[in-house]
């Protein structure tokens, strides 16, 4: 995981998926929100699911939504959470987007780290 140096500006499309992940998290008062962008530019957002019989992280669910919608690859992913990204979540992103960066932001939307492949 590499910290982002102060002054580095994100591409507007990358900032957009952070904003979408943050909005999804806030809308359902979840512990985390995520968004992924596929090879065509479509975005998929998700919040963590915590039911008695089903637990899914936001990032894994966003990847699953992309796959179930026909995405063939991912360009980028974003996770908004107080916690560090789970290695299993990163593996799910790598399954579909081996070269996709994962932007980890805090609940305030401030970028904490960019996890490069």
HELIX and SHEET records of a PDB file:
HELIX    1   1 UNK A   12  UNK A   27  1                                  16    
HELIX    2   2 UNK A   58  UNK A   68  1                                  11    
HELIX    3   3 UNK A   87  UNK A   96  1                                  10    
SHEET    1   A 6 UNK A   2  UNK A   3  0                                        
SHEET    2   A 6 UNK A 111  UNK A 115 -1                                        
SHEET    3   A 6 UNK A 101  UNK A 105 -1                                        
SHEET    4   A 6 UNK A  74  UNK A  81  1                                        
SHEET    5   A 6 UNK A  32  UNK A  38 -1                                        
SHEET    6   A 6 UNK A  43  UNK A  47 -1                                        
SHEET    1   B 2 UNK A  49  UNK A  51  0                                        
SHEET    2   B 2 UNK A  54  UNK A  56 -1                                        
END                                                                             
